[in-house]
C-alpha cells in the first residue's frame, strides 16, 4: 500500500522508481503526466508554467492561459521525459513540486497565478489499482500544499 512520507516539512510523492509512461495535453496545452509503478498508475496534472532543468540548462515552458493562443510545439521538451524513471519527487510545504529523473533532469512547478498549479493523484482515476491501494490526492497552490 502506498503511503505519503515526509522529508522534513515536505511530502515525498509515492512515485519513486516509477516510469513516465504517458503524456497527454488538453486543448489549452496543460499537460498530464502518467507514472507507472509496481502497484498502479499515478497522474500529475499541471496547470501552470513548468521549469525543466537539464544538462543543457534551464527551460521555461509557459502556461497557456485560457483564451490565449497555445502553440503545442513549445512543450516539445517535456516529451524527453517519456520512459524516464523517477529518482526523487517532493511536494514542498510552499506548494512547489520538484521531480528528479534518472538522467539528472528535473521538472519544477510553482504557482505563478495564485491558484492551484498542479494536482497529483494515486491511483490514477478510472484505472485498476488493486485491493491494497487507497486514494492519495495532493495539490500545490500559491504558498501552500493541500493534502
N, CA, C and O atoms as a GROMACS GRO file, in nm:
protein
  588
    1UNK      N    1   0.085  -0.117   0.000
    1UNK     CA    2   0.000   0.000   0.000
    1UNK      C    3   0.089   0.124   0.000
    1UNK      O    4   0.185   0.132   0.077
    2UNK      N    5   0.058   0.218  -0.087
    2UNK     CA    6   0.133   0.344  -0.093
    2UNK      C    7   0.090   0.434   0.021
    2UNK      O    8  -0.028   0.447   0.053
    3UNK      N    9   0.189   0.497   0.082
    3UNK     CA   10   0.163   0.593   0.189
    3UNK      C   11   0.248   0.714   0.163
    3UNK      O   12   0.357   0.705   0.106
    4UNK      N   13   0.198   0.828   0.206
    4UNK     CA   14   0.276   0.951   0.197
    4UNK      C   15   0.378   0.952   0.311
    4UNK      O   16   0.346   0.918   0.425
    5UNK      N   17   0.500   0.992   0.277
    5UNK     CA   18   0.602   1.007   0.379
    5UNK      C   19   0.651   1.151   0.376
    5UNK      O   20   0.636   1.221   0.276
    6UNK      N   21   0.709   1.192   0.484
    6UNK     CA   22   0.760   1.329   0.496
    6UNK      C   23   0.913   1.327   0.489
    6UNK      O   24   0.978   1.231   0.532
    7UNK      N   25   0.968   1.434   0.436
    7UNK     CA   26   1.111   1.461   0.442
    7UNK      C   27   1.121   1.603   0.495
    7UNK      O   28   1.108   1.700   0.421
    8UNK      N   29   1.143   1.612   0.623
    8UNK     CA   30   1.136   1.743   0.688
    8UNK      C   31   0.992   1.792   0.680
    8UNK      O   32   0.900   1.721   0.720
    9UNK      N   33   0.972   1.914   0.628
    9UNK     CA   34   0.838   1.969   0.615
    9UNK      C   35   0.775   1.939   0.478
    9UNK      O   36   0.664   1.983   0.450
   10UNK      N   37   0.845   1.865   0.395
   10UNK     CA   38   0.798   1.836   0.260
   10UNK      C   39   0.742   1.695   0.251
   10UNK      O   40   0.772   1.610   0.335
   11UNK      N   41   0.661   1.670   0.149
   11UNK     CA   42   0.597   1.540   0.128
   11UNK      C   43   0.661   1.471   0.008
   11UNK      O   44   0.676   1.532  -0.098
   12UNK      N   45   0.697   1.345   0.026
   12UNK     CA   46   0.753   1.265  -0.083
   12UNK      C   47   0.637   1.202  -0.160
   12UNK      O   48   0.555   1.130  -0.102
   13UNK      N   49   0.632   1.228  -0.290
   13UNK     CA   50   0.527   1.166  -0.372
   13UNK      C   51   0.558   1.018  -0.389
   13UNK      O   52   0.675   0.981  -0.405
   14UNK      N   53   0.456   0.933  -0.387
   14UNK     CA   54   0.480   0.788  -0.396
   14UNK      C   55   0.500   0.740  -0.540
   14UNK      O   56   0.432   0.649  -0.588
   15UNK      N   57   0.597   0.802  -0.609
   15UNK     CA   58   0.626   0.764  -0.748
   15UNK      C   59   0.774   0.730  -0.766
   15UNK      O   60   0.818   0.710  -0.879
   16UNK      N   61   0.850   0.722  -0.658
   16UNK     CA   62   0.993   0.692  -0.669
   16UNK      C   63   1.010   0.556  -0.736
   16UNK      O   64   0.946   0.458  -0.698
   17UNK      N   65   1.096   0.551  -0.835
   17UNK     CA   66   1.118   0.428  -0.912
   17UNK      C   67   1.017   0.407  -1.023
   17UNK      O   68   1.036   0.318  -1.106
   18UNK      N   69   0.911   0.487  -1.025
   18UNK     CA   70   0.811   0.476  -1.132
   18UNK      C   71   0.866   0.530  -1.263
   18UNK      O   72   0.968   0.599  -1.266
   19UNK      N   73   0.798   0.497  -1.370
   19UNK     CA   74   0.839   0.536  -1.505
   19UNK      C   75   0.735   0.631  -1.564
   19UNK      O   76   0.615   0.611  -1.547
   20UNK      N   77   0.780   0.735  -1.634
   20UNK     CA   78   0.688   0.822  -1.707
   20UNK      C   79   0.640   0.740  -1.827
   20UNK      O   80   0.715   0.714  -1.921
   21UNK      N   81   0.512   0.700  -1.823
   21UNK     CA   82   0.460   0.610  -1.925
   21UNK      C   83   0.368   0.678  -2.026
   21UNK      O   84   0.340   0.622  -2.132
   22UNK      N   85   0.321   0.797  -1.993
   22UNK     CA   86   0.225   0.862  -2.083
   22UNK      C   87   0.225   1.013  -2.058
   22UNK      O   88   0.240   1.058  -1.944
   23UNK      N   89   0.207   1.088  -2.165
   23UNK     CA   90   0.188   1.233  -2.157
   23UNK      C   91   0.065   1.266  -2.242
   23UNK      O   92   0.053   1.221  -2.355
   24UNK      N   93  -0.024   1.345  -2.185
   24UNK     CA   94  -0.139   1.392  -2.263
   24UNK      C   95  -0.148   1.543  -2.244
   24UNK      O   96  -0.098   1.597  -2.146
   25UNK      N   97  -0.211   1.609  -2.341
   25UNK     CA   98  -0.223   1.754  -2.337
   25UNK      C   99  -0.367   1.793  -2.364
   25UNK      O  100  -0.430   1.743  -2.458
   26UNK      N  101  -0.420   1.884  -2.282
   26UNK     CA  102  -0.552   1.938  -2.308
   26UNK      C  103  -0.542   2.038  -2.423
   26UNK      O  104  -0.433   2.073  -2.466
   27UNK      N  105  -0.656   2.082  -2.471
   27UNK     CA  106  -0.659   2.179  -2.580
   27UNK      C  107  -0.584   2.306  -2.544
   27UNK      O  108  -0.522   2.367  -2.631
   28UNK      N  109  -0.589   2.347  -2.418
   28UNK     CA  110  -0.518   2.469  -2.376
   28UNK      C  111  -0.369   2.444  -2.350
   28UNK      O  112  -0.296   2.536  -2.312
   29UNK      N  113  -0.325   2.320  -2.370
   29UNK     CA  114  -0.184   2.289  -2.356
   29UNK      C  115  -0.141   2.237  -2.220
   29UNK      O  116  -0.025   2.202  -2.203
   30UNK      N  117  -0.231   2.232  -2.123
   30UNK     CA  118  -0.193   2.181  -1.991
   30UNK      C  119  -0.162   2.032  -2.000
   30UNK      O  120  -0.245   1.954  -2.047
   31UNK      N  121  -0.044   1.991  -1.954
   31UNK     CA  122  -0.007   1.851  -1.964
   31UNK      C  123  -0.051   1.768  -1.844
   31UNK      O  124  -0.069   1.818  -1.734
   32UNK      N  125  -0.068   1.639  -1.870
   32UNK     CA  126  -0.088   1.541  -1.765
   32UNK      C  127   0.020   1.435  -1.785
   32UNK      O  128   0.037   1.382  -1.895
   33UNK      N  129   0.092   1.406  -1.679
   33UNK     CA  130   0.198   1.306  -1.683
   33UNK      C  131   0.150   1.184  -1.606
   33UNK      O  132   0.102   1.196  -1.494
   34UNK      N  133   0.164   1.067  -1.668
   34UNK     CA  134   0.126   0.941  -1.603
   34UNK      C  135   0.253   0.867  -1.564
   34UNK      O  136   0.346   0.852  -1.644
   35UNK      N  137   0.256   0.821  -1.438
   35UNK     CA  138   0.369   0.744  -1.385
   35UNK      C  139   0.320   0.601  -1.361
   35UNK      O  140   0.220   0.580  -1.294
   36UNK      N  141   0.393   0.504  -1.417
   36UNK     CA  142   0.358   0.364  -1.395
   36UNK      C  143   0.450   0.309  -1.287
   36UNK      O  144   0.573   0.313  -1.299
   37UNK      N  145   0.389   0.258  -1.182
   37UNK     CA  146   0.464   0.199  -1.072
   37UNK      C  147   0.435   0.051  -1.062
   37UNK      O  148   0.368  -0.006  -1.149
   38UNK      N  149   0.484  -0.012  -0.958
   38UNK     CA  150   0.463  -0.156  -0.942
   38UNK      C  151   0.321  -0.189  -0.900
   38UNK      O  152   0.270  -0.296  -0.934
   39UNK      N  153   0.254  -0.098  -0.828
   39UNK     CA  154   0.119  -0.124  -0.781
   39UNK      C  155   0.012  -0.070  -0.875
   39UNK      O  156  -0.089  -0.137  -0.899
   40UNK      N  157   0.033   0.048  -0.928
   40UNK     CA  158  -0.070   0.113  -1.010
   40UNK      C  159  -0.010   0.235  -1.077
   40UNK      O  160   0.107   0.268  -1.057
   41UNK      N  161  -0.091   0.302  -1.156
   41UNK     CA  162  -0.051   0.426  -1.219
   41UNK      C  163  -0.091   0.544  -1.132
   41UNK      O  164  -0.189   0.539  -1.058
   42UNK      N  165  -0.012   0.652  -1.142
   42UNK     CA  166  -0.043   0.780  -1.079
   42UNK      C  167  -0.053   0.883  -1.189
   42UNK      O  168  -0.001   0.863  -1.299
   43UNK      N  169  -0.120   0.994  -1.161
   43UNK     CA  170  -0.124   1.100  -1.261
   43UNK      C  171  -0.096   1.234  -1.196
   43UNK      O  172  -0.129   1.259  -1.080
   44UNK      N  173  -0.033   1.321  -1.276
   44UNK     CA  174   0.001   1.455  -1.233
   44UNK      C  175  -0.050   1.552  -1.339
   44UNK      O  176  -0.003   1.551  -1.452
   45UNK      N  177  -0.147   1.634  -1.301
   45UNK     CA  178  -0.200   1.737  -1.392
   45UNK      C  179  -0.132   1.868  -1.356
   45UNK      O  180  -0.125   1.906  -1.239
   46UNK      N  181  -0.081   1.938  -1.458
   46UNK     CA  182  -0.009   2.062  -1.436
   46UNK      C  183  -0.086   2.176  -1.502
   46UNK      O  184  -0.119   2.170  -1.621
   47UNK      N  185  -0.114   2.280  -1.424
   47UNK     CA  186  -0.191   2.393  -1.475
   47UNK      C  187  -0.119   2.525  -1.453
   47UNK      O  188  -0.182   2.627  -1.424
   48UNK      N  189   0.012   2.523  -1.467
   48UNK     CA  190   0.092   2.644  -1.454
   48UNK      C  191   0.221   2.621  -1.530
   48UNK      O  192   0.240   2.515  -1.591
   49UNK      N  193   0.309   2.719  -1.529
   49UNK     CA  194   0.433   2.705  -1.605
   49UNK      C  195   0.521   2.596  -1.545
   49UNK      O  196   0.518   2.568  -1.425
   50UNK      N  197   0.601   2.535  -1.632
   50UNK     CA  198   0.692   2.428  -1.595
   50UNK      C  199   0.834   2.477  -1.620
   50UNK      O  200   0.862   2.543  -1.720
   51UNK      N  201   0.923   2.444  -1.528
   51UNK     CA  202   1.064   2.468  -1.549
   51UNK      C  203   1.130   2.331  -1.561
   51UNK      O  204   1.121   2.249  -1.470
   52UNK      N  205   1.195   2.308  -1.675
   52UNK     CA  206   1.271   2.185  -1.695
   52UNK      C  207   1.419   2.219  -1.685
   52UNK      O  208   1.468   2.310  -1.751
   53UNK      N  209   1.489   2.145  -1.601
   53UNK     CA  210   1.632   2.165  -1.582
   53UNK      C  211   1.702   2.041  -1.635
   53UNK      O  212   1.670   1.929  -1.596
   54UNK      N  213   1.799   2.060  -1.724
   54UNK     CA  214   1.877   1.950  -1.779
   54UNK      C  215   2.022   1.993  -1.789
   54UNK      O  216   2.058   2.104  -1.749
   55UNK      N  217   2.105   1.905  -1.842
   55UNK     CA  218   2.247   1.938  -1.859
   55UNK      C  219   2.266   2.061  -1.947
   55UNK      O  220   2.362   2.136  -1.929
   56UNK      N  221   2.175   2.081  -2.041
   56UNK     CA  222   2.188   2.194  -2.133
   56UNK      C  223   2.135   2.325  -2.074
   56UNK      O  224   2.140   2.429  -2.140
   57UNK      N  225   2.084   2.321  -1.952
   57UNK     CA  226   2.036   2.444  -1.889
   57UNK      C  227   1.894   2.434  -1.841
   57UNK      O  228   1.837   2.325  -1.829
   58UNK      N  229   1.836   2.549  -1.814
   58UNK     CA  230   1.700   2.560  -1.762
   58UNK      C  231   1.610   2.615  -1.872
   58UNK      O  232   1.645   2.711  -1.940
   59UNK      N  233   1.494   2.553  -1.886
   59UNK     CA  234   1.399   2.598  -1.988
   59UNK      C  235   1.262   2.617  -1.926
   59UNK      O  236   1.212   2.531  -1.854
   60UNK      N  237   1.201   2.731  -1.955
   60UNK     CA  238   1.068   2.762  -1.906
   60UNK      C  239   0.966   2.723  -2.013
   60UNK      O  240   0.974   2.767  -2.127
   61UNK      N  241   0.870   2.641  -1.973
   61UNK     CA  242   0.760   2.603  -2.060
   61UNK      C  243   0.637   2.678  -2.010
   61UNK      O  244   0.574   2.634  -1.913
   62UNK      N  245   0.601   2.790  -2.073
   62UNK     CA  246   0.496   2.876  -2.019
   62UNK      C  247   0.358   2.810  -2.020
   62UNK      O  248   0.327   2.726  -2.104
   63UNK      N  249   0.281   2.852  -1.926
   63UNK     CA  250   0.142   2.808  -1.915
   63UNK      C  251   0.056   2.891  -2.011
   63UNK      O  252   0.064   3.014  -2.011
   64UNK      N  253  -0.025   2.823  -2.091
   64UNK     CA  254  -0.115   2.893  -2.182
   64UNK      C  255  -0.245   2.920  -2.108
   64UNK      O  256  -0.323   2.829  -2.082
   65UNK      N  257  -0.268   3.042  -2.076
   65UNK     CA  258  -0.390   3.077  -2.002
   65UNK      C  259  -0.513   3.064  -2.092
   65UNK      O  260  -0.504   3.083  -2.213
   66UNK      N  261  -0.628   3.031  -2.032
   66UNK     CA  262  -0.749   3.014  -2.113
   66UNK      C  263  -0.774   3.135  -2.203
   66UNK      O  264  -0.765   3.250  -2.160
   67UNK      N  265  -0.807   3.106  -2.328
   67UNK     CA  266  -0.836   3.211  -2.425
   67UNK      C  267  -0.715   3.259  -2.501
   67UNK      O  268  -0.728   3.336  -2.596
   68UNK      N  269  -0.594   3.215  -2.460
   68UNK     CA  270  -0.473   3.258  -2.530
   68UNK      C  271  -0.441   3.160  -2.642
   68UNK      O  272  -0.493   3.049  -2.645
   69UNK      N  273  -0.357   3.202  -2.733
   69UNK     CA  274  -0.313   3.113  -2.840
   69UNK      C  275  -0.209   3.018  -2.782
   69UNK      O  276  -0.110   3.062  -2.723
   70UNK      N  277  -0.232   2.890  -2.799
   70UNK     CA  278  -0.139   2.791  -2.747
   70UNK      C  279  -0.066   2.724  -2.863
   70UNK      O  280  -0.128   2.680  -2.959
   71UNK      N  281   0.064   2.718  -2.852
   71UNK     CA  282   0.145   2.652  -2.954
   71UNK      C  283   0.204   2.526  -2.891
   71UNK      O  284   0.300   2.535  -2.815
   72UNK      N  285   0.148   2.407  -2.922
   72UNK     CA  286   0.195   2.283  -2.860
   72UNK      C  287   0.344   2.258  -2.877
   72UNK      O  288   0.405   2.192  -2.793
   73UNK      N  289   0.405   2.309  -2.984
   73UNK     CA  290   0.548   2.284  -3.005
   73UNK      C  291   0.633   2.344  -2.893
   73UNK      O  292   0.747   2.304  -2.874
   74UNK      N  293   0.577   2.441  -2.818
   74UNK     CA  294   0.653   2.500  -2.707
   74UNK      C  295   0.672   2.400  -2.594
   74UNK      O  296   0.760   2.420  -2.510
   75UNK      N  297   0.592   2.294  -2.591
   75UNK     CA  298   0.605   2.194  -2.485
   75UNK      C  299   0.685   2.072  -2.530
   75UNK      O  300   0.690   1.973  -2.458
   76UNK      N  301   0.747   2.078  -2.646
   76UNK     CA  302   0.818   1.964  -2.701
   76UNK      C  303   0.920   1.901  -2.609
   76UNK      O  304   0.935   1.779  -2.609
   77UNK      N  305   0.991   1.981  -2.530
   77UNK     CA  306   1.095   1.926  -2.442
   77UNK      C  307   1.039   1.834  -2.334
   77UNK      O  308   1.112   1.750  -2.281
   78UNK      N  309   0.914   1.851  -2.301
   78UNK     CA  310   0.856   1.764  -2.198
   78UNK      C  311   0.847   1.619  -2.248
   78UNK      O  312   0.841   1.526  -2.168
   79UNK      N  313   0.846   1.601  -2.380
   79UNK     CA  314   0.841   1.466  -2.437
   79UNK      C  315   0.966   1.386  -2.403
   79UNK      O  316   0.963   1.263  -2.404
   80UNK      N  317   1.076   1.454  -2.374
   80UNK     CA  318   1.200   1.386  -2.337
   80UNK      C  319   1.186   1.307  -2.207
   80UNK      O  320   1.270   1.222  -2.177
   81UNK      N  321   1.081   1.334  -2.129
   81UNK     CA  322   1.061   1.265  -2.002
   81UNK      C  323   1.005   1.123  -2.021
   81UNK      O  324   1.018   1.040  -1.932
   82UNK      N  325   0.943   1.097  -2.135
   82UNK     CA  326   0.884   0.964  -2.159
   82UNK      C  327   0.988   0.854  -2.140
   82UNK      O  328   1.097   0.860  -2.197
   83UNK      N  329   0.952   0.755  -2.061
   83UNK     CA  330   1.039   0.640  -2.038
   83UNK      C  331   1.139   0.658  -1.925
   83UNK      O  332   1.205   0.562  -1.886
   84UNK      N  333   1.151   0.779  -1.871
   84UNK     CA  334   1.246   0.802  -1.762
   84UNK      C  335   1.189   0.755  -1.629
   84UNK      O  336   1.068   0.764  -1.606
   85UNK      N  337   1.276   0.705  -1.543
   85UNK     CA  338   1.232   0.668  -1.408
   85UNK      C  339   1.254   0.785  -1.313
   85UNK      O  340   1.337   0.872  -1.337
   86UNK      N  341   1.178   0.784  -1.206
   86UNK     CA  342   1.180   0.892  -1.107
   86UNK      C  343   1.276   0.858  -0.995
   86UNK      O  344   1.261   0.755  -0.929
   87UNK      N  345   1.375   0.945  -0.973
   87UNK     CA  346   1.470   0.927  -0.862
   87UNK      C  347   1.423   0.996  -0.735
   87UNK      O  348   1.450   0.948  -0.625
   88UNK      N  349   1.351   1.109  -0.749
   88UNK     CA  350   1.305   1.183  -0.633
   88UNK      C  351   1.183   1.265  -0.673
   88UNK      O  352   1.173   1.310  -0.787
   89UNK      N  353   1.091   1.283  -0.580
   89UNK     CA  354   0.970   1.360  -0.608
   89UNK      C  355   0.922   1.423  -0.478
   89UNK      O  356   0.876   1.354  -0.387
   90UNK      N  357   0.932   1.556  -0.471
   90UNK     CA  358   0.895   1.627  -0.349
   90UNK      C  359   0.786   1.731  -0.376
   90UNK      O  360   0.794   1.809  -0.471
   91UNK      N  361   0.686   1.729  -0.290
   91UNK     CA  362   0.586   1.834  -0.285
   91UNK      C  363   0.625   1.920  -0.165
   91UNK      O  364   0.612   1.879  -0.050
   92UNK      N  365   0.673   2.039  -0.195
   92UNK     CA  366   0.724   2.127  -0.090
   92UNK      C  367   0.609   2.188  -0.009
   92UNK      O  368   0.497   2.202  -0.057
   93UNK      N  369   0.641   2.224   0.112
   93UNK     CA  370   0.543   2.286   0.202
   93UNK      C  371   0.480   2.411   0.139
   93UNK      O  372   0.364   2.442   0.164
   94UNK      N  373   0.560   2.483   0.055
   94UNK     CA  374   0.509   2.606  -0.006
   94UNK      C  375   0.429   2.582  -0.134
   94UNK      O  376   0.392   2.678  -0.202
   95UNK      N  377   0.402   2.454  -0.169
   95UNK     CA  378   0.322   2.421  -0.287
   95UNK      C  379   0.403   2.395  -0.413
   95UNK      O  380   0.347   2.360  -0.516
   96UNK      N  381   0.534   2.412  -0.406
   96UNK     CA  382   0.621   2.384  -0.520
   96UNK      C  383   0.637   2.233  -0.537
   96UNK      O  384   0.646   2.159  -0.439
   97UNK      N  385   0.641   2.189  -0.661
   97UNK     CA  386   0.664   2.049  -0.694
   97UNK      C  387   0.799   2.037  -0.761
   97UNK      O  388   0.833   2.116  -0.848
   98UNK      N  389   0.877   1.937  -0.720
   98UNK     CA  390   1.006   1.912  -0.785
   98UNK      C  391   1.022   1.762  -0.802
   98UNK      O  392   1.017   1.685  -0.706
   99UNK      N  393   1.044   1.720  -0.928
   99UNK     CA  394   1.066   1.579  -0.960
   99UNK      C  395   1.200   1.567  -1.028
   99UNK      O  396   1.229   1.640  -1.123
  100UNK      N  397   1.283   1.473  -0.981
  100UNK     CA  398   1.414   1.447  -1.041
  100UNK      C  399   1.410   1.310  -1.108
  100UNK      O  400   1.359   1.213  -1.052
  101UNK      N  401   1.464   1.305  -1.229
  101UNK     CA  402   1.460   1.183  -1.310
  101UNK      C  403   1.597   1.117  -1.317
  101UNK      O  404   1.698   1.177  -1.280
  102UNK      N  405   1.600   0.992  -1.364
  102UNK     CA  406   1.721   0.912  -1.368
  102UNK      C  407   1.832   0.975  -1.451
  102UNK      O  408   1.950   0.952  -1.423
  103UNK      N  409   1.798   1.054  -1.550
  103UNK     CA  410   1.901   1.118  -1.634
  103UNK      C  411   1.954   1.248  -1.573
  103UNK      O  412   2.035   1.317  -1.635
  104UNK      N  413   1.908   1.282  -1.452
  104UNK     CA  414   1.952   1.404  -1.384
  104UNK      C  415   1.866   1.525  -1.412
  104UNK      O  416   1.884   1.628  -1.348
  105UNK      N  417   1.773   1.515  -1.506
  105UNK     CA  418   1.685   1.628  -1.533
  105UNK      C  419   1.583   1.645  -1.421
  105UNK      O  420   1.554   1.552  -1.346
  106UNK      N  421   1.530   1.767  -1.412
  106UNK     CA  422   1.432   1.799  -1.308
  106UNK      C  423   1.315   1.874  -1.369
  106UNK      O  424   1.332   1.951  -1.464
  107UNK      N  425   1.200   1.851  -1.315
  107UNK     CA  426   1.078   1.924  -1.351
  107UNK      C  427   1.034   1.998  -1.226
  107UNK      O  428   1.022   1.938  -1.119
  108UNK      N  429   1.009   2.129  -1.239
  108UNK     CA  430   0.965   2.211  -1.126
  108UNK      C  431   0.838   2.284  -1.165
  108UNK      O  432   0.826   2.336  -1.277
  109UNK      N  433   0.742   2.289  -1.072
  109UNK     CA  434   0.618   2.364  -1.094
  109UNK      C  435   0.590   2.444  -0.967
  109UNK      O  436   0.584   2.390  -0.857
  110UNK      N  437   0.572   2.575  -0.986
  110UNK     CA  438   0.538   2.666  -0.876
  110UNK      C  439   0.422   2.752  -0.924
  110UNK      O  440   0.417   2.791  -1.041
  111UNK      N  441   0.329   2.781  -0.837
  111UNK     CA  442   0.215   2.864  -0.876
  111UNK      C  443   0.260   3.006  -0.909
  111UNK      O  444   0.323   3.073  -0.828
  112UNK      N  445   0.225   3.050  -1.029
  112UNK     CA  446   0.252   3.188  -1.070
  112UNK      C  447   0.123   3.267  -1.081
  112UNK      O  448   0.125   3.388  -1.104
  113UNK      N  449   0.011   3.198  -1.064
  113UNK     CA  450  -0.120   3.261  -1.082
  113UNK      C  451  -0.191   3.288  -0.951
  113UNK      O  452  -0.291   3.360  -0.947
  114UNK      N  453  -0.139   3.230  -0.842
  114UNK     CA  454  -0.207   3.242  -0.713
  114UNK      C  455  -0.308   3.131  -0.691
  114UNK      O  456  -0.372   3.125  -0.586
  115UNK      N  457  -0.322   3.043  -0.789
  115UNK     CA  458  -0.417   2.932  -0.781
  115UNK      C  459  -0.342   2.800  -0.782
  115UNK      O  460  -0.219   2.797  -0.776
  116UNK      N  461  -0.417   2.691  -0.791
  116UNK     CA  462  -0.359   2.558  -0.796
  116UNK      C  463  -0.271   2.542  -0.920
  116UNK      O  464  -0.316   2.566  -1.032
  117UNK      N  465  -0.148   2.500  -0.899
  117UNK     CA  466  -0.053   2.485  -1.009
  117UNK      C  467  -0.044   2.340  -1.057
  117UNK      O  468  -0.015   2.315  -1.174
  118UNK      N  469  -0.070   2.246  -0.967
  118UNK     CA  470  -0.062   2.105  -1.003
  118UNK      C  471  -0.150   2.022  -0.911
  118UNK      O  472  -0.185   2.064  -0.801
  119UNK      N  473  -0.185   1.901  -0.961
  119UNK     CA  474  -0.269   1.809  -0.884
  119UNK      C  475  -0.217   1.668  -0.909
  119UNK      O  476  -0.212   1.622  -1.023
  120UNK      N  477  -0.179   1.599  -0.802
  120UNK     CA  478  -0.129   1.462  -0.810
  120UNK      C  479  -0.233   1.367  -0.754
  120UNK      O  480  -0.296   1.396  -0.652
  121UNK      N  481  -0.253   1.252  -0.822
  121UNK     CA  482  -0.348   1.152  -0.774
  121UNK      C  483  -0.288   1.012  -0.787
  121UNK      O  484  -0.231   0.977  -0.890
  122UNK      N  485  -0.302   0.934  -0.681
  122UNK     CA  486  -0.271   0.792  -0.682
  122UNK      C  487  -0.386   0.721  -0.616
  122UNK      O  488  -0.430   0.764  -0.509
  123UNK      N  489  -0.437   0.615  -0.673
  123UNK     CA  490  -0.409   0.567  -0.807
  123UNK      C  491  -0.474   0.658  -0.911
  123UNK      O  492  -0.558   0.742  -0.879
  124UNK      N  493  -0.433   0.639  -1.035
  124UNK     CA  494  -0.490   0.717  -1.145
  124UNK      C  495  -0.640   0.689  -1.153
  124UNK      O  496  -0.681   0.573  -1.160
  125UNK      N  497  -0.722   0.794  -1.151
  125UNK     CA  498  -0.867   0.774  -1.154
  125UNK      C  499  -0.911   0.693  -1.276
  125UNK      O  500  -0.863   0.713  -1.387
  126UNK      N  501  -1.004   0.602  -1.250
  126UNK     CA  502  -1.062   0.522  -1.358
  126UNK      C  503  -0.977   0.405  -1.404
  126UNK      O  504  -1.010   0.339  -1.502
  127UNK      N  505  -0.868   0.378  -1.333
  127UNK     CA  506  -0.779   0.268  -1.370
  127UNK      C  507  -0.772   0.169  -1.255
  127UNK      O  508  -0.788   0.207  -1.139
  128UNK      N  509  -0.747   0.041  -1.286
  128UNK     CA  510  -0.735  -0.060  -1.179
  128UNK      C  511  -0.617  -0.027  -1.087
  128UNK      O  512  -0.511   0.016  -1.131
  129UNK      N  513  -0.639  -0.048  -0.959
  129UNK     CA  514  -0.534  -0.015  -0.862
  129UNK      C  515  -0.506  -0.129  -0.766
  129UNK      O  516  -0.410  -0.122  -0.689
  130UNK      N  517  -0.585  -0.233  -0.768
  130UNK     CA  518  -0.564  -0.342  -0.675
  130UNK      C  519  -0.628  -0.314  -0.541
  130UNK      O  520  -0.667  -0.201  -0.511
  131UNK      N  521  -0.640  -0.418  -0.462
  131UNK     CA  522  -0.710  -0.408  -0.334
  131UNK      C  523  -0.633  -0.325  -0.231
  131UNK      O  524  -0.693  -0.268  -0.141
  132UNK      N  525  -0.501  -0.319  -0.244
  132UNK     CA  526  -0.420  -0.252  -0.143
  132UNK      C  527  -0.415  -0.100  -0.159
  132UNK      O  528  -0.369  -0.030  -0.069
  133UNK      N  529  -0.462  -0.050  -0.271
  133UNK     CA  530  -0.448   0.094  -0.298
  133UNK      C  531  -0.553   0.176  -0.225
  133UNK      O  532  -0.669   0.136  -0.213
  134UNK      N  533  -0.512   0.290  -0.177
  134UNK     CA  534  -0.603   0.388  -0.121
  134UNK      C  535  -0.574   0.521  -0.189
  134UNK      O  536  -0.462   0.545  -0.235
  135UNK      N  537  -0.672   0.606  -0.195
  135UNK     CA  538  -0.662   0.732  -0.269
  135UNK      C  539  -0.568   0.831  -0.202
  135UNK      O  540  -0.579   0.858  -0.083
  136UNK      N  541  -0.475   0.884  -0.282
  136UNK     CA  542  -0.388   0.992  -0.239
  136UNK      C  543  -0.411   1.107  -0.336
  136UNK      O  544  -0.409   1.089  -0.457
  137UNK      N  545  -0.433   1.225  -0.282
  137UNK     CA  546  -0.455   1.343  -0.365
  137UNK      C  547  -0.382   1.460  -0.301
  137UNK      O  548  -0.406   1.493  -0.185
  138UNK      N  549  -0.293   1.524  -0.378
  138UNK     CA  550  -0.219   1.641  -0.332
  138UNK      C  551  -0.232   1.752  -0.434
  138UNK      O  552  -0.236   1.726  -0.554
  139UNK      N  553  -0.239   1.875  -0.387
  139UNK     CA  554  -0.248   1.992  -0.473
  139UNK      C  555  -0.142   2.092  -0.427
  139UNK      O  556  -0.120   2.111  -0.308
  140UNK      N  557  -0.077   2.155  -0.524
  140UNK     CA  558   0.016   2.263  -0.492
  140UNK      C  559  -0.042   2.394  -0.538
  140UNK      O  560  -0.076   2.410  -0.656
  141UNK      N  561  -0.055   2.487  -0.447
  141UNK     CA  562  -0.110   2.618  -0.479
  141UNK      C  563  -0.014   2.725  -0.428
  141UNK      O  564   0.089   2.694  -0.369
  142UNK      N  565  -0.049   2.848  -0.453
  142UNK     CA  566   0.037   2.960  -0.414
  142UNK      C  567   0.062   2.959  -0.263
  142UNK      O  568  -0.029   2.985  -0.184
  143UNK      N  569   0.185   2.928  -0.225
  143UNK     CA  570   0.224   2.937  -0.086
  143UNK      C  571   0.190   2.820   0.004
  143UNK      O  572   0.225   2.822   0.122
  144UNK      N  573   0.122   2.716  -0.048
  144UNK     CA  574   0.088   2.605   0.040
  144UNK      C  575   0.060   2.475  -0.036
  144UNK      O  576   0.032   2.475  -0.156
  145UNK      N  577   0.068   2.366   0.038
  145UNK     CA  578   0.041   2.233  -0.012
  145UNK      C  579  -0.090   2.187   0.050
  145UNK      O  580  -0.112   2.202   0.170
  146UNK      N  581  -0.178   2.131  -0.033
  146UNK     CA  582  -0.308   2.082   0.016
  146UNK      C  583  -0.308   1.930   0.008
  146UNK      O  584  -0.292   1.872  -0.100
  147UNK      N  585  -0.327   1.865   0.122
  147UNK     CA  586  -0.333   1.718   0.126
  147UNK      C  587  -0.475   1.674   0.152
  147UNK      O  588  -0.502   1.554   0.160
   0.00000   0.00000   0.00000
